[in-house]
Amino acid sequence: GAGPTWETLTTAWRLREWLWMIGLAWENPSFSDHTRILMLRSIWEHARSLMDHQGHPNNWIIVESCALAITGLLFPQFREAENWFKVGSDRIFRHVEKQFFADGGHFEISPLYHSICLNSLIEFRSAAAFKSADMPAAFDSRLRKAVYFLASLKRPNGTWPSINDSG
């Protein structure tokens, strides 16, 4: 037990936030070189943790795998980057196939978990497009179906039904 600080889902969410922060603030002149080094070290630590540990085979593993693969794509200067992308992508493709039904619905039957997975998958797909990384056609097809499925649940007032763990 690493405890809640290094729980895999928490690690993935924090890593995703680090990626956004670096993208938004890296050039800020108030950041010293020392601060930038600490930020990069934290990214490396988070990616290493996600390589060493996998969470539950549900929405967690999708969020974790997307964070790992995106880090591998966006930080090729790390020696492990190519492996992070490969391992993260392999996990993503395997779990998307397992977790999303043919109609695009996520197997946890929760609009909340569906949207959490979908958000991570869209971030992954966007980073892959940005870096011109090839994606399997089956992945893009599943992603499209997942978008349409979630959109079809939306009520006219813009809300979702409180199904399962989405109350």
LINVENMO-V672639 format. One record per residue. N is the residue number from 1. D_LAST is the distance of its C-alpha to the last C-alpha in Angstrom with 1 decimal. Layout:
BEGIN
N D_LAST
N D_LAST
END
This chain:
BEGIN
1 29.7
2 29.6
3 26.9
4 23.8
5 25.9
6 26.9
7 24.0
8 23.9
9 20.5
10 21.3
11 24.8
12 23.6
13 21.4
14 24.3
15 26.8
16 25.0
17 25.2
18 28.9
19 29.5
20 28.2
21 30.2
22 33.3
23 33.0
24 32.7
25 35.0
26 37.5
27 40.3
28 39.8
29 43.3
30 42.0
31 40.8
32 43.7
33 44.6
34 43.7
35 40.1
36 39.9
37 41.2
38 38.6
39 35.8
40 37.3
41 37.7
42 34.1
43 33.1
44 35.5
45 34.2
46 30.6
47 31.8
48 34.1
49 31.3
50 29.2
51 32.4
52 33.0
53 29.6
54 26.9
55 23.4
56 21.4
57 22.0
58 18.5
59 16.9
60 18.8
61 22.2
62 21.6
63 20.7
64 23.6
65 26.0
66 25.4
67 26.1
68 29.2
69 30.5
70 30.1
71 31.9
72 34.7
73 35.1
74 35.2
75 37.3
76 40.2
77 42.4
78 40.8
79 42.9
80 39.8
81 38.1
82 39.2
83 38.0
84 34.6
85 34.2
86 35.5
87 33.5
88 30.2
89 31.0
90 32.0
91 28.8
92 26.7
93 28.8
94 28.7
95 24.9
96 24.0
97 26.4
98 24.8
99 21.1
100 21.0
101 22.1
102 25.0
103 22.8
104 21.0
105 17.6
106 16.5
107 17.1
108 13.8
109 12.4
110 9.3
111 9.5
112 8.6
113 11.4
114 13.5
115 13.7
116 14.5
117 17.2
118 18.4
119 18.8
120 20.9
121 22.8
122 23.7
123 24.9
124 27.0
125 28.4
126 29.3
127 31.1
128 32.9
129 34.0
130 35.2
131 37.2
132 38.3
133 37.0
134 37.1
135 34.0
136 34.3
137 33.9
138 31.5
139 29.1
140 29.3
141 28.8
142 25.6
143 24.3
144 25.1
145 23.5
146 20.2
147 20.4
148 21.2
149 18.5
150 15.7
151 17.7
152 18.0
153 14.3
154 14.3
155 14.8
156 17.9
157 16.3
158 14.9
159 11.2
160 9.3
161 8.0
162 4.6
163 6.8
164 7.3
165 5.9
166 3.8
167 0.0
END
